[in-house]
Amino acid sequence: MALTTRQRRPLPSDPPPSSPIYTKYDKPSRRLGDGGREEEKSLGWFVPVFALGMLRYMSATTNIIHDCDEVFNYWEPLHYLLYKSGFQTWEYSSEFALRSYLYILFHELVGRPASWLFAEDKVRVFYAVRLFLGLLSVTTDAVLVVALSRKYGRRLASYTLAMLCLTSGCFFASTSFLPSSFSMYAISLASGFFLLEKYAMAVAVSAAGVILGWPFSILAFLPVVFYSLARRFKQAFLAGAATSVTLLALSVFVDYQYYRRWTSSVLNLVVYNVVGGGESHLYGIEGPLYYLRNAFNNFNFGFVLALLFVGILPIARKKYAPGSGRMFRWERGCLKAKVPSKVKMMVWAVAHRNINTTDINQKRRPSMGLSHDWFLYPIYPLICVAASAVIESFPDIFRDKYDPNANFVMVTTAKVLRPFVLGLILCASHSRTFSLVNGYAAPIEVYKILQHHDDAGPGSVVCVGSEWHRYPSSFFIPNYIGEVRWLDDGFRGLLPLPFNSTVGGTSAAPSYFNNKNKASDQQFLQDVEACTFLVELQLNRPYPSRGSDLSKWEPIAALPYLDREFSPPLYRSFFIPYLWQQRNVFGLYKLFRRIRN
């Protein structure tokens, strides 16, 4: 008689037997939520697209212009291509050719049809291009959110979506006409493709973000590229190489059409800023603390949490496992997982991106009262993801490693804190956005008034003194205005001058341009009597302004403008109800019209 033995019933905590038998541990399941329960299915496309669409529309219609580089290096060349008038900087001189017209042409695809549709209203063309930028942001950020949802779960994706929508950094950067914003779109899209395991597409998008956008953003793309090559080397390498060669060749060809000489603006820009081909220090550089401070202004405590992500790496190793959802594997009775490459990418980008920007050419011009931090734009989506990952991981800090599903008091408290912390970040961001939009929107609104004074007659002249760096672009100058001229208010640097079609337009190399930031004799209007309109910012200062002579000038528009120098940093940076108006000091941004006797 054969002897039989009784076997112990397996306990729930026992690991599954190592056998070829199919078990529940082998079943592809959805991510496990807090307490071991399965959560809802991943986010679809509707919610991210709808939420991002609303916020990007608001950004396109209310965003201010944060830096004069956006106007004179991008809006003005686009205006020249569309209307054959606009200001030119020395970077667009054929002698230096630091800027690629390929990036401008990409936006002309929208600007040209809009100029036909709104033939008499250039302001609408301006906003049409901005809406196009917002649409790009919606598309790329939606891909990132959906990819996060499919890879790491609905909660992390929802937190990231909220930050992409409402943080002031993303609100402003998403519709700025800047190559760094284009690189930001590419970062979101490449990261999303990477999470969706479309490695060839991730590398191709990365190449486009660097070549068509901002070359120095390569530092932020390197982790995506390296990890993609490690997984699908042949496909990823061929996709990246083909995209790079195509865009570089196209850039050289387009630049030849406009500069009328064979050159690579991408290479020229890198040489000027990094290799030592120019003197970028003439325009000023900033240290890491400058960018850390501005990143905090735009993301407040979210930026602090993003930096703290390094500290939760041990938890992240257990929380974010590779595979579909949170697929954990039992090994020797303990829960183990690897940190996905996405997490490593975020840590690397946040830790290293701020250091390397000190080598980049930042033009130190008169302050606009704002943060000139557009060098950080490419990593804004990564800051949102890193901060969201930290918020989602709050309960895991207090979990018992031997009983991870137990809901202790601290774990429950941490769960409650998650929406509270997220809400605090979003409220502070809204406060920052509201303060900037209401404090510094006057220049755009004042220039819009010009279209209602066409009775001044064709050939009118708009004169701008120290406010040249807040000029919102020629899109706000009606057709009856003959020209815009700068007045000498003491600035001794080189100012933009109009494109000169008589000497070749975009292919010209005017002698008054130089890369030494030395003023030209031709940049100022000498005869002030030729001015029909005058734009000035009147602040409480002990010196007179031209517009104060009411016998010559009649004010036709005046809007409040926040006086940065005399307003406390806290109250000017963030809108605090009642205190914002009481504690801050405001000047008046005015448009004058000459009184004709």
Summary of the structure (lengths in Angstrom):
residues: 597
radius of gyration: 27.7
end to end distance: 127.5
largest distance: 127.5
contacts: 1917
relative contact order: 0.11
helix: 58%
strand: 9%
